[in-house]
């Protein structure tokens, strides 16, 4: 699948859109996205909510794992929050570390604007035989 097709597919991720996540880059087995932490993303003590950080990491996990053109669904994830984050920009970058016909594993780094490591996320997907292309939105040419 092309990067444009992957971008088009993930424009349908309504939760990521609702949270405010912006997909920046996608390639084979990799993805990069950003989230501007605002008032709505803060927890009761005034730092970025873990769910906001997790959602950012989870989107690049999904994009990277589906970039090969077959449907990939998460079966296991683990996240370690290493440093709190306040308002500002968070960036998540996913890297494929292992892939075979049925399973693939990804490591996601979430950093802030100062390149401080905020969280590490590791996820494994089950790779279905279904082609992702069958789930792409219909083209609208005008």
Order of alpha helices (4+ residues) and beta strands (2+ residues): alpha-alpha-beta-beta-alpha-beta-beta-beta-beta
